[in-house]
Amino acid sequence: MIREEACPQCGGRPVREVVVRRESVVGRWKTEYEDRCCACDACGEEYYDVPQLKASLRTAADSVRAKVGLVSPERIRALRARYGLSQAQLERLLGIGSKMVVRWERGGVLPSLAASRLIEVLDDVPVAVFAKLAAKRGVVPKRDGRQEGAA
């Protein structure tokens, strides 16, 4: 798609929106993904506008999550909703720093592999782990974690 603006590097036109293959490092993981950016036909400069940059960062993080097997922001939110926990309560339950769950749920920070696995266990086997951790950490869930309609 051709865009109306001039290239910020040389002032040339046309500027096109292009799809390129990127290799990037997110956290400690390297990943490859398809990325959208702008490219100047006159000088070859590639650059991002703000929405493209945000999308690129999200895409790179999603690529790492899929490649490494880290839990998604949606799964973390669903777990909290299932138990009626605030972000601060989940942080206390997991024994992690303040605002980490906020960052994980926004997608800006990836949880560690260990935190991802613990969240999966809390989600998949609530009776085996959740009650013990909740009691130890002084977290009182508003719900028992059983799925609606489960026996």
C-alpha positions in Angstrom: 0.0 0.0 0.0 1.4 3.4 -0.9 1.3 6.0 1.8 1.0 9.8 1.5 3.7 10.9 3.9 7.3 11.6 2.9 10.2 9.5 4.1 11.6 10.9 7.4 15.2 10.1 6.3 15.3 11.7 2.8 11.9 13.3 2.2 11.4 11.1 -0.8 8.3 9.4 -2.1 6.6 7.0 -2.5 6.6 5.4 0.8 5.1 1.9 0.9 3.8 -0.4 3.6 5.8 -3.6 3.3 6.0 -7.0 5.0 9.5 -8.2 5.9 10.9 -11.2 7.6 12.5 -10.1 10.9 14.8 -11.9 13.3 14.6 -10.4 16.8 15.5 -11.1 20.4 12.8 -10.9 23.0 14.0 -11.4 26.5 16.5 -14.2 26.2 14.9 -15.9 23.2 15.5 -15.3 19.5 12.6 -15.5 17.1 11.6 -14.9 13.5 8.4 -13.4 12.4 6.7 -11.4 9.6 6.6 -7.7 10.3 4.9 -4.7 8.7 6.8 -1.4 8.3 7.2 1.5 5.9 9.9 1.6 3.2 11.0 4.5 1.1 11.4 3.7 -2.6 13.9 6.6 -3.0 16.5 5.7 -0.3 15.4 2.3 0.9 14.9 3.4 4.5 12.6 1.2 6.6 10.8 2.7 9.6 7.7 2.2 11.7 4.8 4.4 12.6 3.5 4.1 16.1 0.8 1.5 15.5 3.2 -0.6 13.4 5.8 -0.5 16.2 3.3 -1.6 18.8 2.1 -4.4 16.5 5.7 -5.5 15.7 6.5 -5.8 19.4 3.3 -7.7 20.0 4.0 -10.0 17.1 7.6 -10.7 18.2 6.4 -11.5 21.8 3.6 -13.8 20.5 6.1 -15.6 18.3 8.3 -16.3 21.3 5.3 -17.4 23.4 4.4 -19.9 20.7 7.9 -21.1 20.1 8.9 -21.5 23.8 5.5 -22.4 25.2 4.9 -19.5 27.5 1.4 -18.7 28.8 -0.5 -16.0 27.0 -1.8 -12.8 28.5 -5.3 -14.2 27.9 -4.7 -17.4 29.9 -3.3 -15.4 32.8 -6.4 -13.1 32.8 -8.7 -16.2 32.5 -7.0 -17.8 35.5 -7.4 -14.7 37.6 -11.1 -14.5 36.6 -11.6 -18.1 37.3 -10.5 -17.7 40.9 -11.7 -14.1 41.4 -8.1 -12.8 42.1 -6.7 -9.4 41.7 -3.4 -8.9 39.9 -1.8 -8.2 43.3 -3.2 -11.4 44.8 -1.8 -13.5 41.9 1.6 -11.8 42.4 1.5 -12.7 46.1 0.4 -16.3 45.3 3.2 -16.8 42.9 5.8 -15.0 45.0 6.7 -12.5 42.3 7.3 -8.8 42.2 4.8 -6.0 42.2 3.2 -5.2 38.8 4.6 -8.3 37.1 1.1 -9.7 36.4 0.1 -6.3 34.9 3.1 -6.4 32.6 2.4 -10.1 31.6 -1.3 -9.3 30.9 -0.4 -6.3 28.8 2.0 -8.5 26.8 5.0 -6.2 27.3 6.9 -8.6 29.5 7.2 -12.3 29.1 6.8 -14.6 32.1 9.7 -16.9 32.8 9.4 -20.5 31.8 9.1 -21.5 35.4 6.3 -18.9 36.0 4.5 -20.1 32.9 4.7 -23.8 34.0 3.4 -22.9 37.5 0.5 -20.9 36.0 -0.3 -23.9 33.8 -0.4 -26.2 36.8 -2.6 -23.7 38.7 -4.9 -23.6 35.7 -4.9 -27.4 35.0 -4.7 -28.9 38.5 -6.2 -26.4 40.9 -6.8 -28.7 43.8 -3.2 -30.1 43.8 -1.4 -26.7 44.0 -3.7 -23.8 44.3 -5.2 -24.5 47.8 -1.8 -25.1 49.3 -0.2 -22.0 47.7 -3.2 -19.8 48.6 -3.1 -20.9 52.2 0.7 -20.4 52.5 0.6 -17.0 50.9 -2.5 -15.7 52.6 -4.5 -15.4 49.4 -8.2 -16.1 49.6 -9.7 -16.8 46.2 -13.3 -15.7 45.6 -14.0 -18.9 43.6 -12.9 -22.5 44.0 -11.5 -22.7 40.4 -13.8 -25.5 39.2 -15.2 -25.0 35.7 -18.9 -24.2 35.4 -20.9 -27.4 34.9 -18.0 -29.6 36.2 -19.0 -32.3 38.7 
